Structure formats: structure tokens, C-alpha cells
């Protein structure tokens, strides 16, 4: 292999490595974006569940109050 063809081979290899690194960075960025989206979705679900629990507690308290009035 001549020096010129070796140099071309190295440059081509470096280009491939650079493209693969860029692709890998893109994959990592996509994974990070999905993680952020999932975290936001989970936070929203947590808030919804907490709101539902609070609502149920308020309704139960109201019903317990009515039951006490009926028992009197």
C-alpha cells in the first residue's frame, strides 16, 4: 500500500468515525429527550393522582359530616 493510499484510507476511516460519533450523539440526544418527556409525563400523572386523592378525601370528609348530621 502506498503512502498516498494509506493516507486516503486513514482519512476515510476518520470520516467514518466522525459520522458514527455524530450518529451516536444524535441517539444520545434522542434518548435524553425521551427521558425528559417521560419525566414530564410522570410528573403530570403524579399531580393528577394527588389531585384525585385530595378530591376523594374532601368528598369523604363531606360525607362523614353528613353521616354525623343524620345520626344526630
RAVEN-V866528 format. One line per field, one symbol per residue. ss: DSSP state (h for helix, s for strand, l for the rest). phi: phi as a letter, one per 40 degrees, with the letter a starting at -180 (. if undefined). psi: psi as a letter, one per 30 degrees, with the letter a starting at -180 (. if undefined). A space follows every 10 residues. Layout:
BEGIN
ss: ???
phi: ???
psi: ???
END
This chain:
BEGIN
ss: llhhhhhhhh hhhhhhhhhh hhhhhhhhhh hhhhhhhhhh hhhhhhhhhh hhhhhhhhhh hhhhhhhhhh hl
phi: .cdccccccc cccccccccc cccccccccc cccccccccc cccccccccc cccccccccc cccccccccc cc
psi: kleeeeeeee eeeeeeeeee eeeeeeeeee eeeeeeeeee eeeeeeeeee eeeeeeeeee eeeeeeeeee f.
END
